[in-house]
Amino acid sequence: MFGFNAAAEAASPIDYENSPKFEEVSRIKLWNLPGGTIEVSSDKGKSWETIGSVVYPTVKTNANSYKAARWVSDGKVAATAVNAIHIKTATASADGSGIIFSLLPSEFTKAAKHRRSYLSPDSSIYTDIAAGEGIFGGSFAPFVGNTILVGRTKEAPQTLPNNYKPQIGDKIYILVERPIDYPKEIIFENKFGGNISIEYFTGRKRVIGQVLRPVVGVGRFEGSKFAGVGRIRANHAGVIDIATSRLGKVGGFQIVPAEHGSEMNYVRTSTQWMVIGSDASLEGKAPFFEYFIRPVYGESDLAADAWENKLLERFLVEVKLKNKDNWQSMPVYEFDDYYLSEELPLWANDALKDLTHLRILFPLR
């Protein structure tokens, strides 16, 4: 249904974004044992700040993870979100899917088995850091594709060994890196065949893909309750998840690449997904699904001591609506508790029918 049949060219329009030079933004160190510290460094490990601790460690991995993890390399961050970080340790030999373990915020420490998720409580490290803060959508959130290291006893940290499983006492490091040449914005023309363009702060702009099917509706993506309006809720190798609801409420939509979208019946039959394509496969590729996007937008940024820096680190999603020339904030669309289990109201299926463009604004620093 979403087949993008243009012949592959010698140079893909996203080749530049997929061979970048990187700079280190920060690094994360998590000690996998009860009460183990979670520390961050902004100076390449010269000094560390403790921002939380481990509540429950794990010694297991999950071989039944979400399908899109297969497009992430082993030993890398497979998903980054306000409510989880997934780390890929290996590739299953049977179907090529990803084997992962996860880091979870404090909201998941109670009744974890009752939350809908792709992860098992047994393969998760539960922390006391709140969703939307710190490493979960705060200033220290990682990017998809970031490298994972592990340190044991007195050994220097090393890349994850083959078929790695966490052990009690492991120190797990995430090197949070992003491309040095970082864009200003990505704009999606929300119509069939609409252009997707990227613009850099130098003024350089080009088309890097097409909208194969526009988004028209909003859905009840659970993780959006931990985000806010116009915030990136999650990014992995097969999704950009955008919230349309206020913090504590549920509502949003997703952007997915064509091959991944074609595998899911609900994407083919519902209106809450924008499907995109290019001359080459986009699954697990920058700038949409690796390296570039992370869920950073703190609700409390204005109250922080370093509020100016925090505002400059934000990702924002803005829209243009039919018969309007100016960009504006994301409209609020959210669901009452009744609709979290019952059939969606009719208005949800075409809530975004007047959306003509959306753009992801990247941080200024």
C-alpha positions in Angstrom: 0.0 0.0 0.0 2.8 2.4 0.8 5.3 1.1 -1.8 7.7 3.8 -2.9 8.9 2.4 -6.3 11.2 5.1 -7.5 14.5 3.6 -8.8 17.4 4.0 -6.3 19.8 6.6 -7.4 23.6 6.5 -7.1 23.4 9.0 -4.2 20.5 8.8 -1.8 19.2 12.2 -0.6 20.0 11.2 3.0 23.6 10.0 2.4 25.0 13.1 4.0 23.0 12.6 7.2 24.0 9.0 7.4 27.7 9.6 7.3 28.1 12.4 9.8 31.0 13.5 12.0 29.9 13.4 15.7 30.4 15.5 18.8 29.9 14.2 22.3 27.1 16.0 24.1 27.3 14.1 27.4 27.6 10.6 28.8 25.6 8.5 31.2 26.9 6.0 33.7 24.5 3.6 35.4 25.5 1.1 38.0 23.4 -2.1 37.7 22.7 -3.0 41.3 20.1 -2.0 43.9 20.8 1.6 44.9 23.4 1.9 42.2 24.1 5.5 41.1 23.0 7.0 37.8 25.5 9.7 36.9 26.0 12.1 34.0 29.0 14.0 32.6 29.1 16.9 30.3 32.9 17.0 30.0 33.7 13.6 28.6 34.0 11.9 32.0 36.3 14.3 33.8 33.6 15.0 36.3 30.2 13.4 37.1 26.9 14.5 38.6 24.6 12.0 40.3 21.0 12.5 39.1 19.3 9.3 40.3 19.7 5.7 41.3 18.7 2.1 40.3 15.7 0.7 42.2 15.7 -2.7 40.6 18.5 -4.0 38.4 18.2 -6.7 35.8 20.2 -9.7 34.7 18.1 -10.6 31.7 17.4 -9.5 28.1 14.2 -9.6 26.1 14.2 -11.6 22.8 10.6 -10.6 22.0 11.1 -6.8 21.5 9.4 -4.5 19.0 10.0 -5.2 15.4 11.8 -2.0 14.5 14.7 -2.9 16.8 16.1 -5.1 13.9 17.2 -1.9 12.1 19.5 -0.8 14.9 23.1 -2.2 15.3 24.0 -4.4 18.2 25.4 -2.5 21.2 23.5 0.7 20.5 20.5 2.7 21.9 17.5 1.2 20.0 14.9 3.7 21.3 14.8 6.9 23.3 11.6 8.2 24.9 10.2 10.1 27.9 9.1 6.8 29.4 11.9 4.3 28.4 15.3 3.8 26.9 15.8 0.5 25.0 19.3 -0.9 24.5 20.0 -3.5 21.8 22.4 -6.2 22.8 22.1 -8.7 19.9 20.1 -9.9 16.9 17.9 -12.9 17.1 19.1 -15.6 14.7 15.6 -16.9 13.9 13.9 -13.8 12.5 16.5 -11.0 12.8 14.6 -9.1 15.4 16.4 -7.2 18.2 17.3 -8.5 21.7 17.1 -5.7 24.2 17.0 -4.6 27.8 15.5 -1.4 29.0 15.8 1.5 31.4 12.6 2.7 32.9 11.6 5.8 34.9 10.1 5.9 38.4 6.5 5.7 37.3 7.0 2.1 36.2 8.3 0.8 39.5 4.8 0.0 40.7 2.5 -2.4 38.9 5.0 -2.7 36.0 3.4 -5.9 34.8 0.1 -4.1 34.2 1.5 -1.5 31.8 1.3 -2.1 28.1 4.8 -2.2 26.7 7.1 -4.1 24.4 9.4 -5.0 27.4 9.3 -7.5 30.2 9.7 -6.3 33.7 12.4 -9.0 34.1 14.6 -7.3 31.4 14.2 -3.8 32.7 16.3 -1.7 35.0 13.9 0.4 37.1 15.1 3.8 38.2 14.0 6.6 40.5 14.2 9.2 37.8 10.9 10.6 36.7 9.5 10.3 33.2 10.3 13.4 31.1 13.4 14.2 33.2 17.1 13.5 33.2 17.9 10.7 30.8 14.2 10.2 30.0 13.5 13.2 27.9 15.6 15.7 29.9 18.9 17.3 29.0 20.7 14.0 29.1 18.4 11.9 26.9 20.3 9.8 24.3 19.8 9.5 20.6 19.0 6.3 18.7 22.3 4.8 17.5 24.4 6.0 20.5 27.1 3.6 21.6 26.8 1.5 24.8 29.9 0.5 26.8 30.1 -1.8 29.9 32.7 -1.8 32.7 33.2 -4.8 35.0 35.3 -4.9 38.1 38.4 -2.7 37.4 38.3 -3.1 33.6 38.0 0.0 31.4 34.6 0.3 29.7 34.4 -1.7 26.5 31.8 -2.2 23.8 29.1 -4.8 24.6 30.4 -8.3 24.0 28.4 -10.6 21.7 25.0 -11.7 23.3 25.6 -9.5 26.3 23.4 -9.9 29.3 23.6 -7.4 32.2 25.2 -8.7 35.4 24.8 -7.3 38.9 27.6 -4.7 39.4 28.0 -3.8 35.7 28.5 -0.2 35.0 26.7 0.7 31.8 27.7 3.7 29.9 25.9 5.6 27.1 27.9 8.0 25.0 25.5 10.6 24.0 26.7 11.9 20.6 25.0 13.9 17.8 26.2 15.1 14.4 28.4 18.2 14.4 26.5 19.6 11.4 23.1 19.8 13.0 19.9 21.0 11.2 17.6 23.9 11.9 14.4 22.1 11.0 12.7 19.3 9.0 9.5 20.2 7.3 6.8 17.7 6.2 4.2 18.8 3.6 1.2 16.9 4.9 -0.4 15.6 1.7 0.0 12.6 -0.6 3.4 13.1 -2.4 4.3 16.1 -0.2 7.9 17.0 0.1 10.0 16.5 3.2 12.8 19.0 3.4 15.7 19.6 5.7 17.3 23.0 6.4 20.6 23.7 8.1 21.6 26.9 10.0 23.9 27.8 7.1 20.7 28.2 4.9 21.4 25.0 2.9 18.1 23.3 2.2 17.1 20.2 0.2 14.3 17.6 -0.2 15.1 14.3 1.5 11.9 12.4 1.1 8.1 12.3 0.5 5.0 12.0 2.5 3.3 8.8 1.1 0.3 9.2 3.3 -0.6 12.3 5.4 -1.6 12.1 9.0 -5.3 13.1 9.6 -6.2 11.8 13.0 -4.9 11.6 16.6 -4.7 8.5 18.7 -4.2 7.4 22.3 -0.5 6.6 22.4 0.0 5.9 26.1 3.5 7.4 26.5 2.1 10.8 25.6 0.9 11.2 29.1 4.5 11.8 30.1 5.1 14.4 27.5 3.5 17.7 26.5 1.9 19.4 23.5 4.2 19.6 20.6 6.9 17.5 22.2 8.8 14.5 20.7 7.6 11.7 22.9 9.8 8.9 21.4 12.1 8.1 18.6 13.3 4.7 17.4 14.3 3.0 14.2 10.7 3.0 12.9 8.9 5.9 14.6 8.8 9.5 15.5 6.1 9.9 18.1 4.6 13.4 18.7 2.3 14.4 21.5 -0.8 16.6 21.0 -1.9 16.3 24.7 -1.0 18.2 27.8 1.2 16.6 30.5 -0.8 13.9 32.2 -3.3 13.5 29.3 -3.1 11.1 26.3 -3.1 12.1 22.6 -0.7 12.1 19.7 0.3 10.7 16.3 3.3 9.0 14.7 5.5 9.3 11.7 6.7 5.9 10.3 8.7 4.7 7.3 7.0 2.9 4.5 8.3 -0.7 5.0 7.7 -0.7 8.7 4.3 0.9 8.2 3.3 -1.8 5.7 3.9 -4.5 8.3 1.3 -3.2 10.7 -2.4 -3.5 9.8 -3.5 -0.6 12.1 -1.2 1.7 10.2 -2.7 0.7 6.9 -6.2 1.2 8.1 -6.1 4.1 10.5 -5.5 7.9 10.2 -3.1 8.5 13.1 0.1 7.7 11.2 2.0 9.7 8.6 3.9 7.3 6.3 7.1 8.6 4.7 9.5 7.3 2.0 12.5 8.2 0.0 14.7 6.8 -2.8 16.1 4.3 -0.3 14.7 2.6 2.8 14.3 5.0 5.7 14.1 2.3 8.5 16.8 3.0 11.0 18.2 5.8 8.9 19.1 9.4 9.8 17.8 12.1 10.0 14.4 10.6 11.0 15.2 7.4 12.8 18.8 7.6 14.0 21.3 10.1 15.3 19.3 13.4 15.1 16.1 13.4 17.2 15.6 12.9 20.9 12.7 13.7 23.3 14.0 16.9 24.9 11.5 19.5 26.0 11.2 20.0 29.8 7.9 21.4 31.2 9.9 22.9 34.1 12.6 24.5 31.9 11.6 28.1 32.7 11.9 27.4 36.4 15.4 26.0 36.1 18.5 27.9 37.2 20.0 27.4 33.7 16.7 28.1 32.0 18.3 29.8 29.0 20.5 26.8 28.2 17.5 24.5 28.6 15.3 26.4 26.2 18.1 26.3 23.6 18.2 22.4 24.0 14.5 21.9 23.2 12.9 20.1 20.3 9.6 21.6 19.3 7.0 20.6 16.7 4.9 23.3 15.0 2.2 23.2 12.4 0.6 25.2 9.6 -3.1 24.9 9.2 -5.3 25.3 6.1 -5.7 28.9 4.9 -3.0 30.0 7.4 0.4 31.3 6.4 2.1 31.3 9.8 3.6 28.5 11.8 1.8 28.0 15.1 2.0 25.8 18.2 0.6 22.3 18.0 -3.2 22.3 18.8 -4.3 20.4 21.9 -6.0 17.1 21.2 -6.4 14.7 24.1 -8.7 12.1 25.4 -10.8 11.7 28.6 -10.2 8.6 30.7 -13.3 7.0 29.2 -11.8 6.9 25.7 -8.6 5.2 26.9 -10.4 1.9 26.8 -13.5 2.5 24.7 -13.7 3.3 21.0 -12.2 6.6 20.0 -14.6 9.5 19.4 -15.4 10.2 15.8 -13.6 13.6 15.9 -10.3 11.8 16.6 -10.1 10.3 13.1 -9.9 13.6 11.3 -8.8 16.0 14.0 -5.8 17.0 11.9 -7.6 17.3 8.6 -6.6 21.0 8.3 -2.9 20.4 9.0 -1.0 21.3 5.8 2.6 21.3 7.2 4.4 20.3 10.3 8.0 21.0 11.2 10.4 19.6 13.8 12.5 22.5 15.2 15.9 21.4 16.3 17.8 22.8 19.3 20.0 25.9 18.9 22.8 24.4 20.9 
